[in-house]
Amino acid sequence: MVTSEKIAKPLLKSVSISPLIAFRIIFGVLAVFSAVRFMYYGWVDSLYIQPEFHFHYTFFEWIHPLNGNWMYLPFVLMIITGLGILFGFLYRFSVVIYFLAFTYIELLDKTTYLNHYYFVSIISFLMIWLPANADLSFDVRWFGVKRKQHVAAWTIWILRFQLTLVYFYAGLAKINSDWLIEAMPLKIWLPPFRDLPVIGFLFTKTWLAYAFSWFGCLYDLTIPFFLMIPKTRNWAYFFVVAFHVLTWLLFPIGVFPWVMIGATLIFFPASFHDKWLRFFGRRPSGSNLSYRKPKNSRLIIGFVVVFAFFQIIIPFRYLLHSGSLFWYEDGYRFSWRVMLMEKKGYVTFYAEDKSKKGSVMINNSDYLTDFQIDQMSRQPDMILEFAHFLGEKYRDTLLISGKDTVHLHADRIEAEGFVTLNGKMHEAYVNRKHNLLKISKFQSYHSWVEAPSQ
């Protein structure tokens, strides 16, 4: 029988702090780089300042962008606090502010949802509770933080656990007929690279799509476990680098490959990190700085168990819903489903006033950016939210029909849309028989989204 003591003993064991210090430095570098990159490419303006409307996450509708150029403030804060994390300068304050600023940006518009944004939010939250500033930091040198040579094993393993979950669940998600049997969507994604010099012709071969599909699935399912085994760790990390560099070259997935390349170094032992940390002036000390078991060990174990429990079950919430996950996307986000499908669609909205028998077709680009339109047109929750926005917008407006100008009081918003999934023929997704203003965001998508033909 597993007792709390058997769980606590390995988690509270004393281990070297070196992997944690290394992780802090790597995270700080990536935090600063990603925020600078975001500003450099003008995405603050195009994603958060220009759009009139933003798609909200359920229960976070109260989060809104700052006015005008004030929207740059969270990114400036992320650069400053990222440097604080990197150098261990007012570390606890820095990582809390970074977590709040980053998560605020993430929650502003679900149009921009990416798995690695969710990953960074989780990791920055975890780092609030980790003593990652207890060595090689300005906090130790200037602010009286006690230097530590050893920490509890849970502070290292909780990061390894989170990375293992990301990889393993990404692999589980690939165990489906489209990915393994049809090699979709890689059959669609690879041929455009046919013009690459020397190797371009390979990307037109069907067998390559199958090879990539099967290798990607096996890689995700097994790589964290190979990283844990000393005899296979170096080779496993070689594949980590090769895999993520390849995906970075082929697909527009931002800094995610570099985040994973850097983060997976946490699987390496302290002796590995001690070598490269010497370049930053770190010298391991004697046993007089050894770790002492905390008095609040039960609270720590409780935190670790509860955190692990929720991280394990949240990706499985899609089981609460019936129907095709890729079609309805119930429970698709926050479940480590990385680049699994090619889904495109288009949708047209109509505002109607039944009393005056007037209607108007909406031009989506009047309110949304091209990126928002692309994302919205194939995701039911975003279609519904935009319909409710239009209901407010067209509550009292003018409709010009021929020579007549009439007031339109929209009491009905309809939509007509079509979707193609993984190269299949376009199918009806929504039709005009439903008044979307009468549908709650908590209502099942099955009641108004058309079922797929197969």
C-alpha positions as a Markdown table, in Angstrom:
| # | Residue | x | y | z |
|---|---|---|---|---|
| 1 | Met | 0.0 | 0.0 | 0.0 |
| 2 | Val | 1.3 | 3.5 | -1.0 |
| 3 | Thr | 1.4 | 5.7 | 2.1 |
| 4 | Ser | 2.0 | 9.5 | 2.3 |
| 5 | Glu | 5.4 | 8.8 | 3.7 |
| 6 | Lys | 6.4 | 6.7 | 0.7 |
| 7 | Ile | 5.3 | 9.5 | -1.6 |
| 8 | Ala | 7.1 | 12.2 | 0.5 |
| 9 | Lys | 10.4 | 10.5 | 1.0 |
| 10 | Pro | 11.7 | 10.6 | -2.7 |
| 11 | Leu | 10.1 | 14.1 | -3.2 |
| 12 | Leu | 11.8 | 15.5 | -0.1 |
| 13 | Lys | 15.2 | 13.9 | -0.7 |
| 14 | Ser | 18.2 | 16.3 | -0.9 |
| 15 | Val | 19.5 | 16.9 | -4.4 |
| 16 | Ser | 21.9 | 19.4 | -6.0 |
| 17 | Ile | 20.4 | 22.8 | -6.8 |
| 18 | Ser | 22.4 | 23.1 | -10.1 |
| 19 | Pro | 19.6 | 21.9 | -12.5 |
| 20 | Leu | 17.2 | 24.4 | -10.9 |
| 21 | Ile | 19.7 | 27.3 | -11.3 |
| 22 | Ala | 20.3 | 26.4 | -14.9 |
| 23 | Phe | 16.6 | 26.2 | -15.6 |
| 24 | Arg | 16.1 | 29.7 | -14.1 |
| 25 | Ile | 18.8 | 31.1 | -16.4 |
| 26 | Ile | 17.5 | 29.4 | -19.5 |
| 27 | Phe | 13.9 | 30.5 | -18.7 |
| 28 | Gly | 15.0 | 34.1 | -18.2 |
| 29 | Val | 16.8 | 34.2 | -21.5 |
| 30 | Leu | 13.8 | 32.8 | -23.4 |
| 31 | Ala | 11.4 | 35.1 | -21.5 |
| 32 | Val | 13.3 | 38.2 | -22.5 |
| 33 | Phe | 13.9 | 37.0 | -26.1 |
| 34 | Ser | 10.2 | 36.1 | -26.7 |
| 35 | Ala | 8.9 | 39.5 | -25.4 |
| 36 | Val | 11.4 | 41.5 | -27.4 |
| 37 | Arg | 10.6 | 39.4 | -30.5 |
| 38 | Phe | 6.9 | 40.0 | -30.0 |
| 39 | Met | 7.4 | 43.8 | -30.0 |
| 40 | Tyr | 9.9 | 43.7 | -32.8 |
| 41 | Tyr | 7.5 | 42.0 | -35.2 |
| 42 | Gly | 4.7 | 44.5 | -34.4 |
| 43 | Trp | 2.4 | 41.8 | -33.0 |
| 44 | Val | 1.4 | 44.0 | -30.0 |
| 45 | Asp | -0.2 | 46.4 | -32.4 |
| 46 | Ser | -1.7 | 43.9 | -34.9 |
| 47 | Leu | -3.0 | 41.4 | -32.3 |
| 48 | Tyr | -4.1 | 43.6 | -29.3 |
| 49 | Ile | -4.3 | 47.3 | -30.3 |
| 50 | Gln | -5.9 | 47.3 | -33.8 |
| 51 | Pro | -8.7 | 44.7 | -33.4 |
| 52 | Glu | -12.0 | 46.2 | -32.3 |
| 53 | Phe | -13.2 | 42.9 | -30.9 |
| 54 | His | -11.4 | 40.2 | -28.9 |
| 55 | Phe | -12.5 | 36.6 | -28.3 |
| 56 | His | -12.7 | 35.8 | -24.6 |
| 57 | Tyr | -12.1 | 32.7 | -22.6 |
| 58 | Thr | -15.1 | 31.5 | -20.6 |
| 59 | Phe | -15.0 | 33.1 | -17.1 |
| 60 | Phe | -12.3 | 35.6 | -18.2 |
| 61 | Glu | -14.6 | 38.0 | -20.1 |
| 62 | Trp | -13.6 | 40.7 | -17.7 |
| 63 | Ile | -10.0 | 40.8 | -19.1 |
| 64 | His | -9.6 | 43.5 | -21.7 |
| 65 | Pro | -6.6 | 45.1 | -23.5 |
| 66 | Leu | -5.1 | 48.4 | -22.2 |
| 67 | Asn | -5.9 | 51.5 | -24.2 |
| 68 | Gly | -3.6 | 52.4 | -27.1 |
| 69 | Asn | 0.1 | 52.2 | -26.6 |
| 70 | Trp | -0.4 | 51.3 | -22.9 |
| 71 | Met | -0.7 | 47.8 | -24.3 |
| 72 | Tyr | 3.1 | 47.7 | -24.6 |
| 73 | Leu | 3.4 | 48.0 | -20.8 |
| 74 | Pro | 2.9 | 44.2 | -20.1 |
| 75 | Phe | 5.6 | 43.4 | -22.6 |
| 76 | Val | 8.0 | 45.9 | -21.1 |
| 77 | Leu | 7.3 | 44.4 | -17.7 |
| 78 | Met | 8.0 | 40.9 | -19.1 |
| 79 | Ile | 11.4 | 42.1 | -20.4 |
| 80 | Ile | 12.3 | 43.7 | -17.1 |
| 81 | Thr | 11.1 | 40.8 | -14.9 |
| 82 | Gly | 12.6 | 38.3 | -17.4 |
| 83 | Leu | 16.0 | 39.9 | -16.7 |
| 84 | Gly | 15.2 | 39.7 | -13.0 |
| 85 | Ile | 14.6 | 36.0 | -13.3 |
| 86 | Leu | 17.7 | 35.5 | -15.4 |
| 87 | Phe | 20.0 | 37.2 | -12.9 |
| 88 | Gly | 18.1 | 36.3 | -9.8 |
| 89 | Phe | 17.4 | 39.9 | -9.0 |
| 90 | Leu | 14.4 | 40.3 | -6.7 |
| 91 | Tyr | 13.5 | 36.9 | -8.1 |
| 92 | Arg | 10.3 | 36.2 | -6.3 |
| 93 | Phe | 8.9 | 39.6 | -7.2 |
| 94 | Ser | 10.1 | 39.3 | -10.8 |
| 95 | Val | 8.6 | 35.8 | -11.4 |
| 96 | Val | 5.2 | 36.8 | -9.9 |
| 97 | Ile | 5.0 | 39.9 | -12.1 |
| 98 | Tyr | 6.2 | 37.9 | -15.1 |
| 99 | Phe | 3.5 | 35.2 | -14.5 |
| 100 | Leu | 0.8 | 37.8 | -14.1 |
| 101 | Ala | 1.8 | 39.8 | -17.2 |
| 102 | Phe | 2.3 | 36.8 | -19.4 |
| 103 | Thr | -0.9 | 35.1 | -18.4 |
| 104 | Tyr | -2.8 | 38.4 | -18.8 |
| 105 | Ile | -1.6 | 38.6 | -22.4 |
| 106 | Glu | -2.5 | 34.9 | -23.0 |
| 107 | Leu | -6.0 | 35.5 | -21.7 |
| 108 | Leu | -6.7 | 38.6 | -23.8 |
| 109 | Asp | -7.8 | 36.8 | -26.9 |
| 110 | Lys | -8.2 | 33.0 | -27.5 |
| 111 | Thr | -7.5 | 33.7 | -31.2 |
| 112 | Thr | -3.8 | 33.6 | -30.2 |
| 113 | Tyr | -3.9 | 30.4 | -28.1 |
| 114 | Leu | -0.8 | 28.3 | -28.5 |
| 115 | Asn | 0.3 | 25.3 | -26.4 |
| 116 | His | 3.6 | 26.8 | -25.5 |
| 117 | Tyr | 1.9 | 30.0 | -24.2 |
| 118 | Tyr | 0.0 | 27.7 | -21.8 |
| 119 | Phe | 3.2 | 25.9 | -21.0 |
| 120 | Val | 5.0 | 29.1 | -20.1 |
| 121 | Ser | 2.2 | 30.2 | -17.9 |
| 122 | Ile | 2.3 | 26.9 | -16.0 |
| 123 | Ile | 6.1 | 27.0 | -15.7 |
| 124 | Ser | 6.2 | 30.6 | -14.5 |
| 125 | Phe | 3.6 | 29.8 | -11.9 |
| 126 | Leu | 5.6 | 26.8 | -10.6 |
| 127 | Met | 8.8 | 28.9 | -10.5 |
| 128 | Ile | 7.1 | 31.2 | -7.9 |
| 129 | Trp | 7.4 | 28.4 | -5.4 |
| 130 | Leu | 10.8 | 27.2 | -6.3 |
| 131 | Pro | 14.1 | 28.4 | -4.6 |
| 132 | Ala | 15.7 | 29.1 | -8.0 |
| 133 | Asn | 17.4 | 32.2 | -6.7 |
| 134 | Ala | 19.3 | 30.4 | -3.9 |
| 135 | Asp | 22.5 | 30.4 | -5.8 |
| 136 | Leu | 24.3 | 32.4 | -8.5 |
| 137 | Ser | 21.9 | 35.3 | -8.0 |
| 138 | Phe | 22.0 | 38.9 | -7.0 |
| 139 | Asp | 19.5 | 38.0 | -4.3 |
| 140 | Val | 22.2 | 35.9 | -2.5 |
| 141 | Arg | 24.8 | 38.6 | -3.1 |
| 142 | Trp | 22.9 | 41.7 | -2.2 |
| 143 | Phe | 19.5 | 40.9 | -0.6 |
| 144 | Gly | 20.4 | 38.3 | 2.1 |
| 145 | Val | 18.9 | 35.3 | 0.5 |
| 146 | Lys | 20.5 | 32.3 | 2.1 |
| 147 | Arg | 22.7 | 30.4 | -0.4 |
| 148 | Lys | 21.8 | 26.7 | -0.9 |
| 149 | Gln | 23.8 | 23.9 | -2.5 |
| 150 | His | 20.9 | 21.4 | -2.2 |
| 151 | Val | 17.2 | 21.5 | -2.5 |
| 152 | Ala | 14.3 | 19.1 | -2.2 |
| 153 | Ala | 14.0 | 16.7 | -5.2 |
| 154 | Trp | 10.4 | 17.8 | -5.9 |
| 155 | Thr | 11.6 | 21.2 | -7.1 |
| 156 | Ile | 13.4 | 19.5 | -9.9 |
| 157 | Trp | 11.0 | 16.7 | -10.6 |
| 158 | Ile | 7.9 | 18.9 | -10.8 |
| 159 | Leu | 9.5 | 20.6 | -13.8 |
| 160 | Arg | 10.4 | 17.2 | -15.3 |
| 161 | Phe | 6.9 | 16.0 | -14.7 |
| 162 | Gln | 5.4 | 19.0 | -16.5 |
| 163 | Leu | 7.7 | 18.4 | -19.5 |
| 164 | Thr | 6.9 | 14.7 | -19.6 |
| 165 | Leu | 3.2 | 15.5 | -19.6 |
| 166 | Val | 3.5 | 17.9 | -22.6 |
| 167 | Tyr | 5.4 | 15.3 | -24.6 |
| 168 | Phe | 3.4 | 12.2 | -23.6 |
| 169 | Tyr | 0.0 | 13.8 | -24.1 |
| 170 | Ala | 1.1 | 15.2 | -27.4 |
| 171 | Gly | 1.9 | 11.6 | -28.4 |
| 172 | Leu | -1.4 | 10.2 | -27.1 |
| 173 | Ala | -3.2 | 12.8 | -29.2 |
| 174 | Lys | -1.5 | 11.5 | -32.3 |
| 175 | Ile | -2.9 | 8.0 | -31.8 |
| 176 | Asn | -5.8 | 8.5 | -34.2 |
| 177 | Ser | -6.7 | 7.3 | -37.7 |
| 178 | Asp | -6.1 | 10.6 | -39.5 |
| 179 | Trp | -2.6 | 10.9 | -38.1 |
| 180 | Leu | -1.4 | 7.3 | -38.3 |
| 181 | Ile | -3.5 | 5.7 | -41.0 |
| 182 | Glu | -4.0 | 8.6 | -43.4 |
| 183 | Ala | -0.8 | 10.6 | -42.5 |
| 184 | Met | -2.9 | 13.7 | -42.3 |
| 185 | Pro | -2.3 | 16.6 | -42.1 |
| 186 | Leu | 1.3 | 16.0 | -43.1 |
| 187 | Lys | 0.3 | 14.9 | -46.5 |
| 188 | Ile | -1.0 | 18.4 | -46.9 |
| 189 | Trp | 1.8 | 20.3 | -45.1 |
| 190 | Leu | 4.9 | 18.7 | -46.7 |
| 191 | Pro | 4.5 | 19.0 | -50.5 |
| 192 | Pro | 4.8 | 22.8 | -50.4 |
| 193 | Phe | 8.5 | 22.3 | -49.5 |
| 194 | Arg | 9.1 | 20.6 | -52.9 |
| 195 | Asp | 11.2 | 23.5 | -54.0 |
| 196 | Leu | 13.9 | 23.1 | -51.3 |
| 197 | Pro | 17.3 | 22.5 | -52.9 |
| 198 | Val | 18.6 | 19.0 | -53.1 |
| 199 | Ile | 16.0 | 17.3 | -50.8 |
| 200 | Gly | 12.9 | 19.1 | -52.0 |
| 201 | Phe | 11.7 | 16.1 | -54.1 |
| 202 | Leu | 11.4 | 14.0 | -50.9 |
| 203 | Phe | 8.6 | 16.2 | -49.6 |
| 204 | Thr | 6.3 | 15.0 | -52.4 |
| 205 | Lys | 6.6 | 11.4 | -51.4 |
| 206 | Thr | 3.7 | 9.9 | -49.5 |
| 207 | Trp | 6.0 | 7.6 | -47.5 |
| 208 | Leu | 7.7 | 10.6 | -46.0 |
| 209 | Ala | 4.4 | 11.9 | -44.6 |
| 210 | Tyr | 3.9 | 8.5 | -43.0 |
| 211 | Ala | 7.4 | 8.4 | -41.7 |
| 212 | Phe | 7.0 | 11.8 | -40.1 |
| 213 | Ser | 3.6 | 10.9 | -38.7 |
| 214 | Trp | 4.8 | 7.7 | -37.0 |
| 215 | Phe | 8.1 | 9.1 | -35.9 |
| 216 | Gly | 6.4 | 12.1 | -34.4 |
| 217 | Cys | 4.0 | 10.0 | -32.4 |
| 218 | Leu | 6.7 | 7.6 | -31.1 |
| 219 | Tyr | 9.0 | 10.5 | -30.3 |
| 220 | Asp | 6.4 | 12.3 | -28.2 |
| 221 | Leu | 5.4 | 9.1 | -26.3 |
| 222 | Thr | 8.9 | 8.0 | -25.5 |
| 223 | Ile | 11.4 | 10.9 | -25.5 |
| 224 | Pro | 10.9 | 12.1 | -21.8 |
| 225 | Phe | 11.5 | 8.5 | -20.6 |
| 226 | Phe | 14.7 | 8.2 | -22.7 |
| 227 | Leu | 15.8 | 11.5 | -21.2 |
| 228 | Met | 15.4 | 10.1 | -17.7 |
| 229 | Ile | 17.7 | 7.1 | -18.4 |
| 230 | Pro | 21.4 | 7.9 | -18.1 |
| 231 | Lys | 22.5 | 5.5 | -20.9 |
| 232 | Thr | 20.1 | 6.9 | -23.4 |
| 233 | Arg | 20.0 | 10.6 | -22.3 |
| 234 | Asn | 22.6 | 12.0 | -24.7 |
| 235 | Trp | 21.1 | 10.3 | -27.7 |
| 236 | Ala | 17.6 | 11.3 | -26.6 |
| 237 | Tyr | 18.7 | 15.0 | -26.4 |
| 238 | Phe | 20.3 | 14.8 | -29.8 |
| 239 | Phe | 16.8 | 13.8 | -31.1 |
| 240 | Val | 15.2 | 16.6 | -29.1 |
| 241 | Val | 17.4 | 19.1 | -30.8 |
| 242 | Ala | 17.1 | 17.6 | -34.3 |
| 243 | Phe | 13.3 | 17.2 | -34.0 |
| 244 | His | 12.7 | 20.7 | -32.8 |
| 245 | Val | 15.1 | 22.4 | -35.2 |
| 246 | Leu | 13.4 | 20.5 | -38.1 |
| 247 | Thr | 9.9 | 21.6 | -37.0 |
| 248 | Trp | 11.2 | 25.2 | -36.6 |
| 249 | Leu | 12.5 | 25.2 | -40.1 |
| 250 | Leu | 9.4 | 23.7 | -41.6 |
| 251 | Phe | 6.5 | 25.2 | -39.7 |
| 252 | Pro | 5.6 | 28.7 | -38.3 |
| 253 | Ile | 5.6 | 27.7 | -34.6 |
| 254 | Gly | 7.5 | 30.6 | -33.1 |
| 255 | Val | 9.9 | 30.0 | -30.2 |
| 256 | Phe | 8.2 | 26.8 | -29.1 |
| 257 | Pro | 11.1 | 24.6 | -30.4 |
| 258 | Trp | 13.7 | 26.7 | -28.5 |
| 259 | Val | 11.6 | 26.6 | -25.4 |
| 260 | Met | 11.6 | 22.8 | -25.5 |
| 261 | Ile | 15.2 | 22.5 | -26.4 |
| 262 | Gly | 16.2 | 24.7 | -23.5 |
| 263 | Ala | 13.7 | 23.3 | -21.0 |
| 264 | Thr | 14.5 | 19.6 | -21.5 |
| 265 | Leu | 18.0 | 20.2 | -20.2 |
| 266 | Ile | 16.4 | 19.9 | -16.8 |
| 267 | Phe | 16.6 | 16.1 | -17.3 |
| 268 | Phe | 20.4 | 16.2 | -17.2 |
| 269 | Pro | 22.2 | 15.6 | -13.9 |
| 270 | Ala | 23.8 | 18.2 | -11.7 |
| 271 | Ser | 27.3 | 17.3 | -12.9 |
| 272 | Phe | 26.3 | 18.4 | -16.4 |
| 273 | His | 25.0 | 21.7 | -15.2 |
| 274 | Asp | 27.9 | 22.3 | -12.9 |
| 275 | Lys | 30.2 | 22.3 | -15.9 |
| 276 | Trp | 28.5 | 25.1 | -17.8 |
| 277 | Leu | 27.5 | 27.1 | -14.8 |
| 278 | Arg | 31.2 | 27.6 | -14.0 |
| 279 | Phe | 31.4 | 30.0 | -16.9 |
| 280 | Phe | 29.0 | 32.2 | -14.9 |
| 281 | Gly | 31.3 | 32.1 | -11.9 |
| 282 | Arg | 29.4 | 29.5 | -9.9 |
| 283 | Arg | 31.5 | 27.2 | -7.7 |
| 284 | Pro | 29.8 | 24.4 | -5.8 |
| 285 | Ser | 30.4 | 24.6 | -2.0 |
| 286 | Gly | 30.8 | 22.1 | 0.7 |
| 287 | Ser | 28.2 | 20.1 | 2.6 |
| 288 | Asn | 27.7 | 22.9 | 5.1 |
| 289 | Leu | 25.1 | 24.3 | 2.7 |
| 290 | Ser | 23.2 | 21.1 | 2.5 |
| 291 | Tyr | 19.4 | 20.9 | 2.4 |
| 292 | Arg | 17.3 | 20.6 | 5.5 |
| 293 | Lys | 13.9 | 18.9 | 5.4 |
| 294 | Pro | 11.2 | 21.7 | 5.7 |
| 295 | Lys | 8.8 | 21.8 | 8.6 |
| 296 | Asn | 5.9 | 22.3 | 6.2 |
| 297 | Ser | 6.6 | 19.1 | 4.3 |
| 298 | Arg | 2.9 | 18.0 | 4.3 |
| 299 | Leu | 1.8 | 21.2 | 2.7 |
| 300 | Ile | 4.5 | 20.8 | 0.1 |
| 301 | Ile | 3.5 | 17.3 | -0.7 |
| 302 | Gly | -0.2 | 18.3 | -0.9 |
| 303 | Phe | 0.7 | 21.1 | -3.3 |
| 304 | Val | 2.6 | 18.7 | -5.6 |
| 305 | Val | -0.1 | 16.0 | -5.5 |
| 306 | Val | -2.9 | 18.4 | -6.2 |
| 307 | Phe | -1.0 | 20.2 | -9.0 |
| 308 | Ala | -0.1 | 16.8 | -10.6 |
| 309 | Phe | -3.6 | 15.6 | -10.3 |
| 310 | Phe | -5.2 | 18.5 | -12.2 |
| 311 | Gln | -2.5 | 18.5 | -14.8 |
| 312 | Ile | -3.2 | 14.9 | -15.5 |
| 313 | Ile | -7.0 | 15.1 | -15.7 |
| 314 | Ile | -7.5 | 18.5 | -17.5 |
| 315 | Pro | -6.5 | 17.2 | -21.0 |
| 316 | Phe | -9.1 | 14.4 | -20.6 |
| 317 | Arg | -12.0 | 16.7 | -20.2 |
| 318 | Tyr | -12.9 | 16.1 | -23.8 |
| 319 | Leu | -14.3 | 12.8 | -22.8 |
| 320 | Leu | -17.2 | 14.6 | -21.2 |
| 321 | His | -18.3 | 15.5 | -24.7 |
| 322 | Ser | -19.5 | 13.3 | -27.5 |
| 323 | Gly | -18.8 | 13.6 | -31.2 |
| 324 | Ser | -15.6 | 14.3 | -33.1 |
| 325 | Leu | -13.1 | 16.3 | -31.1 |
| 326 | Phe | -11.5 | 17.8 | -34.2 |
| 327 | Trp | -14.9 | 18.9 | -35.5 |
| 328 | Tyr | -16.5 | 20.4 | -32.4 |
| 329 | Glu | -13.3 | 21.1 | -30.5 |
| 330 | Asp | -14.8 | 20.6 | -27.1 |
| 331 | Gly | -11.8 | 20.3 | -24.7 |
| 332 | Tyr | -9.3 | 20.8 | -27.5 |
| 333 | Arg | -7.4 | 23.7 | -25.9 |
| 334 | Phe | -5.2 | 23.2 | -22.8 |
| 335 | Ser | -4.6 | 19.5 | -23.6 |
| 336 | Trp | -1.2 | 19.5 | -25.4 |
| 337 | Arg | -2.7 | 18.8 | -28.8 |
| 338 | Val | 0.2 | 20.2 | -31.0 |
| 339 | Met | -0.3 | 20.7 | -34.7 |
| 340 | Leu | -2.8 | 17.8 | -35.2 |
| 341 | Met | -5.1 | 18.9 | -37.9 |
| 342 | Glu | -5.6 | 21.1 | -41.0 |
| 343 | Lys | -8.9 | 22.8 | -40.5 |
| 344 | Lys | -10.1 | 25.6 | -42.7 |
| 345 | Gly | -13.5 | 27.3 | -43.0 |
| 346 | Tyr | -15.5 | 30.4 | -43.9 |
| 347 | Val | -18.6 | 31.8 | -42.3 |
| 348 | Thr | -21.0 | 34.6 | -43.2 |
| 349 | Phe | -23.3 | 36.3 | -40.6 |
| 350 | Tyr | -26.7 | 37.9 | -41.1 |
| 351 | Ala | -28.5 | 40.4 | -38.9 |
| 352 | Glu | -32.3 | 40.3 | -39.2 |
| 353 | Asp | -35.1 | 42.4 | -37.9 |
| 354 | Lys | -38.2 | 40.2 | -38.1 |
| 355 | Ser | -40.7 | 43.0 | -37.4 |
| 356 | Lys | -39.5 | 45.0 | -40.4 |
| 357 | Lys | -38.5 | 42.0 | -42.4 |
| 358 | Gly | -35.1 | 43.5 | -43.0 |
| 359 | Ser | -31.7 | 41.9 | -43.0 |
| 360 | Val | -28.1 | 42.7 | -43.6 |
| 361 | Met | -25.1 | 40.5 | -44.4 |
| 362 | Ile | -22.1 | 41.3 | -42.2 |
| 363 | Asn | -18.7 | 42.0 | -43.5 |
| 364 | Asn | -16.5 | 40.2 | -40.9 |
| 365 | Ser | -13.5 | 42.3 | -41.7 |
| 366 | Asp | -15.3 | 45.4 | -40.5 |
| 367 | Tyr | -14.7 | 44.1 | -36.9 |
| 368 | Leu | -12.0 | 41.4 | -37.1 |
| 369 | Thr | -8.5 | 41.0 | -38.5 |
| 370 | Asp | -7.8 | 38.4 | -41.1 |
| 371 | Phe | -6.1 | 36.3 | -38.4 |
| 372 | Gln | -9.2 | 36.5 | -36.2 |
| 373 | Ile | -11.5 | 35.6 | -39.1 |
| 374 | Asp | -9.4 | 32.6 | -40.0 |
| 375 | Gln | -9.5 | 31.3 | -36.4 |
| 376 | Met | -13.1 | 32.1 | -35.8 |
| 377 | Ser | -14.5 | 30.5 | -38.9 |
| 378 | Arg | -13.7 | 27.0 | -37.7 |
| 379 | Gln | -14.3 | 27.1 | -34.0 |
| 380 | Pro | -17.8 | 27.0 | -32.6 |
| 381 | Asp | -17.3 | 28.9 | -29.4 |
| 382 | Met | -15.7 | 31.8 | -31.4 |
| 383 | Ile | -18.5 | 31.8 | -34.0 |
| 384 | Leu | -21.1 | 32.0 | -31.2 |
| 385 | Glu | -19.3 | 34.8 | -29.3 |
| 386 | Phe | -18.9 | 36.9 | -32.4 |
| 387 | Ala | -22.7 | 36.4 | -33.2 |
| 388 | His | -23.5 | 37.8 | -29.7 |
| 389 | Phe | -21.2 | 40.7 | -30.3 |
| 390 | Leu | -23.0 | 41.4 | -33.6 |
| 391 | Gly | -26.4 | 41.2 | -31.8 |
| 392 | Glu | -25.2 | 44.1 | -29.6 |
| 393 | Lys | -23.7 | 46.0 | -32.5 |
| 394 | Tyr | -26.8 | 45.7 | -34.7 |
| 395 | Arg | -29.3 | 46.4 | -31.9 |
| 396 | Asp | -30.1 | 49.7 | -33.5 |
| 397 | Thr | -28.6 | 50.5 | -36.9 |
| 398 | Leu | -29.5 | 51.7 | -40.4 |
| 399 | Leu | -30.2 | 49.4 | -43.2 |
| 400 | Ile | -30.1 | 50.8 | -46.8 |
| 401 | Ser | -32.1 | 48.7 | -49.2 |
| 402 | Gly | -32.5 | 50.2 | -52.6 |
| 403 | Lys | -34.0 | 53.7 | -52.2 |
| 404 | Asp | -35.3 | 53.0 | -48.7 |
| 405 | Thr | -33.4 | 53.7 | -45.5 |
| 406 | Val | -34.9 | 51.9 | -42.4 |
| 407 | His | -33.8 | 51.4 | -38.9 |
| 408 | Leu | -32.8 | 47.8 | -38.2 |
| 409 | His | -33.3 | 46.4 | -34.7 |
| 410 | Ala | -31.6 | 43.0 | -35.0 |
| 411 | Asp | -33.4 | 40.4 | -33.0 |
| 412 | Arg | -31.8 | 37.5 | -34.9 |
| 413 | Ile | -28.2 | 36.7 | -35.9 |
| 414 | Glu | -27.8 | 33.8 | -38.3 |
| 415 | Ala | -24.7 | 32.2 | -39.7 |
| 416 | Glu | -23.8 | 30.1 | -42.7 |
| 417 | Gly | -20.5 | 28.4 | -42.7 |
| 418 | Phe | -18.5 | 25.5 | -44.2 |
| 419 | Val | -15.4 | 23.7 | -43.0 |
| 420 | Thr | -12.8 | 21.3 | -44.5 |
| 421 | Leu | -10.9 | 19.0 | -42.1 |
| 422 | Asn | -7.7 | 17.3 | -43.0 |
| 423 | Gly | -8.2 | 17.6 | -46.8 |
| 424 | Lys | -11.8 | 16.3 | -46.9 |
| 425 | Met | -14.5 | 18.0 | -48.9 |
| 426 | His | -16.1 | 21.2 | -47.5 |
| 427 | Glu | -19.1 | 20.4 | -45.3 |
| 428 | Ala | -21.8 | 22.5 | -43.8 |
| 429 | Tyr | -20.7 | 23.7 | -40.3 |
| 430 | Val | -23.5 | 26.1 | -39.3 |
| 431 | Asn | -26.7 | 27.1 | -41.2 |
| 432 | Arg | -29.2 | 29.9 | -41.0 |
| 433 | Lys | -32.0 | 27.9 | -39.3 |
| 434 | His | -30.6 | 28.9 | -35.8 |
| 435 | Asn | -30.8 | 32.2 | -34.1 |
| 436 | Leu | -27.4 | 32.3 | -32.5 |
| 437 | Leu | -28.6 | 35.1 | -30.0 |
| 438 | Lys | -30.8 | 32.5 | -28.4 |
| 439 | Ile | -28.0 | 30.0 | -27.8 |
| 440 | Ser | -26.0 | 30.1 | -24.6 |
| 441 | Lys | -22.2 | 29.7 | -24.6 |
| 442 | Phe | -22.8 | 26.8 | -22.2 |
| 443 | Gln | -25.1 | 25.0 | -24.6 |
| 444 | Ser | -23.9 | 21.9 | -26.4 |
| 445 | Tyr | -22.4 | 22.7 | -29.8 |
| 446 | His | -24.3 | 19.6 | -31.1 |
| 447 | Ser | -27.5 | 21.6 | -30.9 |
| 448 | Trp | -26.5 | 24.1 | -33.6 |
| 449 | Val | -23.3 | 22.9 | -35.3 |
| 450 | Glu | -23.9 | 20.5 | -38.2 |
| 451 | Ala | -22.6 | 17.0 | -37.6 |
| 452 | Pro | -19.8 | 15.8 | -39.9 |
| 453 | Ser | -20.7 | 13.3 | -42.6 |
| 454 | Gln | -18.2 | 10.7 | -41.4 |
